[in-house]
Amino acid sequence: LGFLVADLARLLRRAFEQRLQGGTLTLAQARTLIHVARQEGVRQIDLADAMELQPITLARLIDQLAEAGLVERRADPADRRAYRVYLLPAAQNELATIEREAATIRARALQGLDATQADATLAALRIMQRNLSGR
């Protein structure tokens, strides 16, 4: 199961990377933008942990996204040493592009499954995710 899931994840990443070629974002930047959208206002250190990245690596990605006008850092009012990351309005266009490309890849990955099979597969994966993440 682990090898199958890891291989599937690798193939999905590769397909997504290919779809993003020629665009404005790298896969790492797109992944970061999605995480910020899901947890807007997240502390930068918590985002690095959630993405399993070194804080310096995430800092560079945030710098790139900020330079592109997609996110901004704001000082954390509860901790002067920390920053929180927020989307800027321009990020919405990029997020829409990411979602469009993800939908194309999702459709390709689920090709050959009927709606019931696709729903059951996704539900089973979510259950396994919850089981292993302790949620």
Contact map, one row per residue, 1 for C-alpha under 8 A:
111110000000000000000000000000000000000000000000000000000000000000000000000000000000000000000000000000000000000000000000000000000000000
111111000000000000000000000000000000000000000000000000000000000000000000000000000000000000000000000000000000000000000000000000000000000
111111100000000000000000000000000000000000000000000000000000000000000000000000000000000000000000000000000000000000000000000000000000000
111111110000000000000000000000000000000000000000000000000000000000000000000000000000000000000000000000000000000000000000000000000000000
111111111000000000000000000000000000000000000000000000000000000000000000000000000000000000000000000000000000000000000000000000000000000
011111111100000000000000000000000000000000000000000000000000000000000000000000000000000000000000000000000000000000000000000000000000000
001111111110000000000000000000000000000000000000000000000000000000000000000000000000000000000000000000000000000000000000000000000000000
000111111111000000000000000000000000000000000000000000000000000000000000000000000000000000000000000000000000000000000000000000000000000
000011111111100000000000000000000000000000000000000000000000000000000000000000000000000000000000000000000000000000000000000000000000000
000001111111110000000000000000000000000000000000000000000000000000000000000000000000000000000000000000000000000000000000000000000000000
000000111111111000000000000000000000000000000000000000000000000000000000000000000000000000000000000000000000000000000000000000000000000
000000011111111100000000000000000000000000000000000000000000000000000000000000000000000000000000000000001000000000000000000000000000000
000000001111111110000000001000000000000000000000000000000000000000000000000000000000000000000000000000000000000000000000000000000000000
000000000111111111000000000000000000000000000000000000000000000000000000000000000000000000000000000000000000000000000000000000000000000
000000000011111111100000000000000000000000000000000000000000000000000000000000000000000000000000000000001000000000000000000000000000000
000000000001111111110000001000000000000000000000000000000000000000000000000000000000000000000000000011001000000000000000000000000000000
000000000000111111111000011000000000000000000000000000000000000000000000000000000000000000000000000000000000000000000000000000000000000
000000000000011111111000000000000000000000000000000000000000000000000000000000000000000000000000000000000000000000000000000000000000000
000000000000001111111000000000000000000000000000000000000000000000000000000000000000000000000000000010000000000000000000000000000000000
000000000000000111111111111000000000000000000000000000000000000000000000000000000000000000000000000010000000000000000000000000000000000
000000000000000011111110010000000000000000000000000000000000000000000000000000000000000000000000000000000000000000000000000000000000000
000000000000000000011111000000000000000000000000000000000000000000000000000000000000000000000000000000000000000000000000000000000000000
000000000000000000011111110000000000000000000000000000000000000000000000000000000000000000000000000000000000000000000000000000000000000
000000000000000000010111110000000000000000000000000000000000000000000000000000000000000000000000000000000000000000000000000000000000000
000000000000000000010011111111000000000000000000000000000000000000000000000000000000000000000000000000000000000000000000000000000000000
000000000000000010011011111111000000000000000000000000000000000000000000000000000000000000000000000000000000000000000000000000000000000
000000000000100110010000111111100000000000000000000000000000000000000000000000000000000000000000000000000000000000000000000000000000000
000000000000000000000000111111110000000000000000000000000000100000000000000000000000000000000000000000000000000000000000000000000000000
000000000000000000000000111111111000000000000000000000000000100110000000000000000000000000000000000000000000000000000000000000000000000
000000000000000000000000111111111100000000000000000000000000000000000000000000000000000000000000010000000000000000000000000000000000000
000000000000000000000000001111111110000000000000000000000000000000000000000000000000000000000000000000000000000000000000000000000000000
000000000000000000000000000111111111000000000000001000000000110000000000000000000000000000000000000000000000000000000000000000000000000
000000000000000000000000000011111111100000000000000000000000000010000000000000000000000000100010000000000000000000000000000000000000000
000000000000000000000000000001111111110000000000000000000000000000000000000000000000000000000010000000000000000000000000000000000000000
000000000000000000000000000000111111111000000010001000000000000000000000000000000000000000000000000000000000000000000000000000000000000
000000000000000000000000000000011111111111000010000000000000000000000000000000000000111000000000000000000000000000000000000000000000000
000000000000000000000000000000001111111100000000000000000000000000000000000000000000011000000000000000000000000000000000000000000000000
000000000000000000000000000000000111111100000000000000000000000000000000000000000000000000000000000000000000000000000000000000000000000
000000000000000000000000000000000011111111000000000000000000000000000000000000000000000000000000000000000000000000000000000000000000000
000000000000000000000000000000000001111111000000000000000000000000000000000000000000111000000000000000000000000000000000000000000000000
000000000000000000000000000000000001001111100000000000000000000000000000000000000001110000000000000000000000000000000000000000000000000
000000000000000000000000000000000001001111110110000000000000000000000000000000000001110000000000000000000000000000000000000000000000000
000000000000000000000000000000000000000011111110000000000000000000000000000100000111100000000000000000000000000000000000000000000000000
000000000000000000000000000000000000000001111111000000100110000000000000000000000111100000000000000000000000000000000000000000000000000
000000000000000000000000000000000000000000111111100000100000000000000000000000000100000000000000000000000000000000000000000000000000000
000000000000000000000000000000000000000001111111110000000000000000000000000000000000000000000000000000000000000000000000000000000000000
000000000000000000000000000000000011000001111111111000000000000000000000000000000000000000000000000000000000000000000000000000000000000
000000000000000000000000000000000000000000011111111111100100000000000000000000000000000000000000000000000000000000000000000000000000000
000000000000000000000000000000000000000000001111111111100000000000000000000000000000000000000000000000000000000000000000000000000000000
000000000000000000000000000000000000000000000111111110000000000000000000000000000000000000000000000000000000000000000000000000000000000
000000000000000000000000000000010010000000000011111110000000000000000000000000000000000000000000000000000000000000000000000000000000000
000000000000000000000000000000000000000000000001111111000000000000000000000000000000000000000000000000000000000000000000000000000000000
000000000000000000000000000000000000000000000001111111101100000000000000000000000000000000000000000000000000000000000000000000000000000
000000000000000000000000000000000000000000000001100111111100000000000000000000000000000000000000000000000000000000000000000000000000000
000000000000000000000000000000000000000000011001100011111110000000000000000000000000000000000000000000000000000000000000000000000000000
000000000000000000000000000000000000000000000000000001111111000000000000000000000000000000000000000000000000000000000000000000000000000
000000000000000000000000000000000000000000000000000011111111100000000000000000000000000000000000000000000000000000000000000000000000000
000000000000000000000000000000000000000000010001000011111111110000000000000000000000000000000000000000000000000000000000000000000000000
000000000000000000000000000000000000000000010000000000111111111000000000000000000000000000000000000000000000000000000000000000000000000
000000000000000000000000000000000000000000000000000000011111111100000000000000000000000000000000000000000000000000000000000000000000000
000000000000000000000000000110010000000000000000000000001111111110000000000000000000000000000000000000000000000000000000000000000000000
000000000000000000000000000000010000000000000000000000000111111111000010000000000000000000000000000000000000000000000000000000000000000
000000000000000000000000000000000000000000000000000000000011111111100000000000000000000000000000000000000000000000000000000000000000000
000000000000000000000000000010000000000000000000000000000001111111110000000000000000000000000000000000000000000000000000000000000000000
000000000000000000000000000010001000000000000000000000000000111111111110000000000000000000000000000000000000000000000000000000000000000
000000000000000000000000000000000000000000000000000000000000011111111111100000000000000000000000000000000000000000000000000000000000000
000000000000000000000000000000000000000000000000000000000000001111111100000000000000000000000000000000000000000000000000000000000000000
000000000000000000000000000000000000000000000000000000000000000111111100000000000000000000000000000000000000000000000000000000000000000
000000000000000000000000000000000000000000000000000000000000000011111111000000000000000101100000000000000000000000000000000000000000000
000000000000000000000000000000000000000000000000000000000000000011111111000000000000001111100000000000000000000000000000000000000000000
000000000000000000000000000000000000000000000000000000000000010011001111100000000000111100100000000000000000000000000000000000000000000
000000000000000000000000000000000000000000000000000000000000000001001111110000000000111100000000000000000000000000000000000000000000000
000000000000000000000000000000000000000000000000000000000000000001000011111000000011110000000000000000000000000000000000000000000000000
000000000000000000000000000000000000000000000000000000000000000000000001111100000011110000000000000000000000000000000000000000000000000
000000000000000000000000000000000000000000000000000000000000000000000000111110111111000000000000000000000000000000000000000000000000000
000000000000000000000000000000000000000000100000000000000000000000000000011111111111000000000000000000000000000000000000000000000000000
000000000000000000000000000000000000000000000000000000000000000000000000001111110000000000000000000000000000000000000000000000000000000
000000000000000000000000000000000000000000000000000000000000000000000000000111110000000000000000000000000000000000000000000000000000000
000000000000000000000000000000000000000000000000000000000000000000000000001111111100000000000000000000000000000000000000000000000000000
000000000000000000000000000000000000000000000000000000000000000000000000001111111110000000000000000000000000000000000000000000000000000
000000000000000000000000000000000000000000000000000000000000000000000000001100111110000000000000000000000000000000000000000000000000000
000000000000000000000000000000000000000000111000000000000000000000000000001100111111000000000000000000000000000000000000000000000000000
000000000000000000000000000000000000000000110000000000000000000000000000111100011111100000000000000000000000000000000000000000000000000
000000000000000000000000000000000000000011110000000000000000000000000000111100000111110000000000000000000000000000000000000000000000000
000000000000000000000000000000000001000111110000000000000000000000000011110000000011111000000000000000000000000000000000000000000000000
000000000000000000000000000000000001100111000000000000000000000000000011110000000001111100000000000000000000000000000000000000000000000
000000000000000000000000000000000001100100000000000000000000000000000111000000000000111110100000000000000000000000000000000000000000000
000000000000000000000000000000000000000000000000000000000000000000001111000000000000011111110000000000000000000000000000000000000000000
000000000000000000000000000000000000000000000000000000000000000000000100000000000000001111110000000000000000000000000000000000000000000
000000000000000000000000000000000000000000000000000000000000000000001100000000000000000111111100000000000000000000000000000000000000000
000000000000000000000000000000001000000000000000000000000000000000001110000000000000001111111110000000000000000000000000000000000000000
000000000000000000000000000000000000000000000000000000000000000000000000000000000000000111111111000000000000000000000000000000000000000
000000000000000000000000000000000000000000000000000000000000000000000000000000000000000001111111100000000000000000000000000000000000000
000000000000000000000000000000000000000000000000000000000000000000000000000000000000000001111111110000000000000000000000000000000000000
000000000000000000000000000000001100000000000000000000000000000000000000000000000000000000111111111000000000000000000000000000000000000
000000000000000000000000000000000000000000000000000000000000000000000000000000000000000000011111111100000000000000000000000000000000000
000000000000000000000000000000000000000000000000000000000000000000000000000000000000000000001111111110000000000000000000000000000000000
000000000000000000000000000001000000000000000000000000000000000000000000000000000000000000000111111111000000000000000000000000000000000
000000000000000000000000000000000000000000000000000000000000000000000000000000000000000000000011111111100000000000000000000000000000000
000000000000000000000000000000000000000000000000000000000000000000000000000000000000000000000001111111110000000000000000000000000000000
000000000000000100110000000000000000000000000000000000000000000000000000000000000000000000000000111111111000000000000000000000000000000
000000000000000100000000000000000000000000000000000000000000000000000000000000000000000000000000011111111100000000000000000000000000000
000000000000000000000000000000000000000000000000000000000000000000000000000000000000000000000000001111111110000000000000000000000000000
000000000000000000000000000000000000000000000000000000000000000000000000000000000000000000000000000111111111000000000000000000000000000
000000000001001100000000000000000000000000000000000000000000000000000000000000000000000000000000000011111111100000000000000000000000000
000000000000000000000000000000000000000000000000000000000000000000000000000000000000000000000000000001111111110000000000000000000000000
000000000000000000000000000000000000000000000000000000000000000000000000000000000000000000000000000000111111111000000000000000000000000
000000000000000000000000000000000000000000000000000000000000000000000000000000000000000000000000000000011111111000000000000000000000000
000000000000000000000000000000000000000000000000000000000000000000000000000000000000000000000000000000001111111000000000000000000000000
000000000000000000000000000000000000000000000000000000000000000000000000000000000000000000000000000000000111111110000100000000000000000
000000000000000000000000000000000000000000000000000000000000000000000000000000000000000000000000000000000011111110000000000000000000000
000000000000000000000000000000000000000000000000000000000000000000000000000000000000000000000000000000000000011111000000000000000000000
000000000000000000000000000000000000000000000000000000000000000000000000000000000000000000000000000000000000011111111100000000000000000
000000000000000000000000000000000000000000000000000000000000000000000000000000000000000000000000000000000000000111111100000000000000000
000000000000000000000000000000000000000000000000000000000000000000000000000000000000000000000000000000000000000011111110000000000000000
000000000000000000000000000000000000000000000000000000000000000000000000000000000000000000000000000000000000000011111111000000000000000
000000000000000000000000000000000000000000000000000000000000000000000000000000000000000000000000000000000000000011111111100000000000000
000000000000000000000000000000000000000000000000000000000000000000000000000000000000000000000000000000000000010011111111110000000000000
000000000000000000000000000000000000000000000000000000000000000000000000000000000000000000000000000000000000000000111111111000000000000
000000000000000000000000000000000000000000000000000000000000000000000000000000000000000000000000000000000000000000011111111100000000000
000000000000000000000000000000000000000000000000000000000000000000000000000000000000000000000000000000000000000000001111111110000000000
000000000000000000000000000000000000000000000000000000000000000000000000000000000000000000000000000000000000000000000111111111000000000
000000000000000000000000000000000000000000000000000000000000000000000000000000000000000000000000000000000000000000000011111111100000000
000000000000000000000000000000000000000000000000000000000000000000000000000000000000000000000000000000000000000000000001111111110000000
000000000000000000000000000000000000000000000000000000000000000000000000000000000000000000000000000000000000000000000000111111111000000
000000000000000000000000000000000000000000000000000000000000000000000000000000000000000000000000000000000000000000000000011111111100000
000000000000000000000000000000000000000000000000000000000000000000000000000000000000000000000000000000000000000000000000001111111110000
000000000000000000000000000000000000000000000000000000000000000000000000000000000000000000000000000000000000000000000000000111111111000
000000000000000000000000000000000000000000000000000000000000000000000000000000000000000000000000000000000000000000000000000011111111100
000000000000000000000000000000000000000000000000000000000000000000000000000000000000000000000000000000000000000000000000000001111111111
000000000000000000000000000000000000000000000000000000000000000000000000000000000000000000000000000000000000000000000000000000111111111
000000000000000000000000000000000000000000000000000000000000000000000000000000000000000000000000000000000000000000000000000000011111111
000000000000000000000000000000000000000000000000000000000000000000000000000000000000000000000000000000000000000000000000000000001111111
000000000000000000000000000000000000000000000000000000000000000000000000000000000000000000000000000000000000000000000000000000000111111
000000000000000000000000000000000000000000000000000000000000000000000000000000000000000000000000000000000000000000000000000000000111111
